[in-house]
Amino acid sequence: MSSTVQESVAPNPGDELRPFFVKTNPAGAEDVAPGIKRQILGYGDTIMGVRVWFSKGAVGETHAHLHAQMAYVESGQFRVTVGDREMVLSAGDSFYAPPNTMHGAVCLEDGVLIDVFSPARQDFLEPQDATSSYGK
């Protein structure tokens, strides 16, 4: 289980597995690919928020999954591909990838994405192989 869940404060007994209040802590973020760290912000059965730190040059490999995904560029600059379209996005921009749509990103300058998935990414709650590609 990710360190984020262990550091979270749940409001009710029995809710320990679901983060409700999460303090940003890059040091406690999980390495998911070279130059990419992830922290789960909160989740329920139908939604999950994730903060992802990218180093310049890091690649979120092109992939697809059954989850709808919206991403907000908190900082930095990314070349994002969704389907057959590509665009450079900067702080304040966002993109949407429908379920089962190929998408990926290349970090052009150090940055942070805030990802929202529906339904929640149960696979993100499992221990990750640090050599795996982000987002698969």
N, C-alpha and C positions, 0 to 999 in steps of 0.2 A: 504494500500500500504506500502511496506517496507521502512524503514528509508533510505536505500541506494538510492532509487529513488529520495527521497526528497533532498538528499545531493549531487546529481549528477549535472553536468553542461552540458546542452544540447547546441549544436552549432547553432541550428536554432530555431526561434520561432515556436511553435507548437510541438516541439520534447520533451517537458518536461516530458512525460511519459516514455521516453527511456533513460536510463543512457548511456552516452558516455565517460565521464571521472569519474572514481570512485576512491576515496581515501580509502585505507584499514582502517577500523575502527572497531575493534572487539567490542568496547563499543556500537556501533550502530547496531551490528549484531542481527538478530532475533533468539530467542530461538525456536528450532523446536522439540526438544526431550531432555530428561535429558542428560546433558553433551555435547549437540550438538548445535552449533550456525551457522547460515548461513547468508552470504552476497552476494547479486546478484552483479556480476561484470559488466555485460553488456548483452544486448540481442537485437534481432530482431525477425522477424517472424520465421526464420528457425534455429536459434542458440541461446544458452544462456550459459554464463559462471558463475560459482558460486564458492565461497570460503567457505569451511565448516571446522570449528574448532571442534575437538573432544577432550574430556577429556579421560584419561585412563579409560578403562572399558565401555565407552559409546558404544551403539549398534545401528548401522544403520540396522534396521530390514530387513529381507529378503523380497523382494517385486519384482514386475515386473511392467513396464509401457510401453506405446507405443513409448516412446522416445529412440533413441539410446543414450548411455551414455559412455563417456570416462572419466576416472578419473586419475589424476596425484597426486602422494604422494609428497607434498611439504616438509613435515616434519613428524616425528613420525614413528610408525609402526602399521600395520593393518593386521588382518587375514580376507582375502576377499574371498567370495564365488561367483562364476559366474557359473550358471547352476549346474552341478554336480562336478565342480572342485573347489578346495580350495588352496590358497597359501598365505604365509606371505609376505607382501610387505613393503618396507622401502623407505625413501626419494630417489627420482629419479625414482622409479618404477611407473608403470601405469597399468590400466586394461581397457578393453572394454566390455560392456554389450550390445549385440544387442537388438533391440526392443522386448518387450514381453518375455525377459529372466529373470528368477529369479536371484537375486543378493543381496548381503548385506555385511556388514563389522563390525568387532569388533575391537575397538581401543585398542592396546596392550600397547602403551605409547602415551602420549599427542601428538597430531598431527594435520595436516591440509591437506585436500584434495582439489584439484581444479577440479571441475566437469564441463564437457561440455556436453550439451544436444542438440539434434536435433530431432524434432523441439523444439523451446523454450518451457519451462515449464510454461504455462499460470497459472497453479494452484499455482506456487510459487509467483505470483504477487498478490494473494488474501491474506487477513489476515489469519494467521495460528493459530490453537489451539495449545498452547504450550505443550499440553500433547500428541499430535499426533506423530506418528513414523516418523522419517526422511525418506524421499524418497518415501513415498506411493503416 
